Amino acid sequence: MIKITESEEKITPAKKSIKLDGIFVKDLKFVDETGNITQQVIDALPEGTEQVGFKITVELPSDEDDE
């Protein structure tokens, strides 16, 4: 399942959320400024985990940035 929602700008910046649920972990890579952290993420999951759910949230530019 994938669910994508957007919120209007309020006091905090507008955001877009992408919710994933019941996703199988296969050939998935997580990378941050230090490089590939995939194994660290996998090691942090409880043993036997086959499915995960996660939410991705990003700040959207404000309308003022367009001016």
Secondary structure, DSSP 8 states (H G I E B T S, - for coil): -EEEEE---SSS--EEEEEEEEEE-SS---EETTEE-HHHHHHHS-TT--EEEEEEEEE---GGGG-
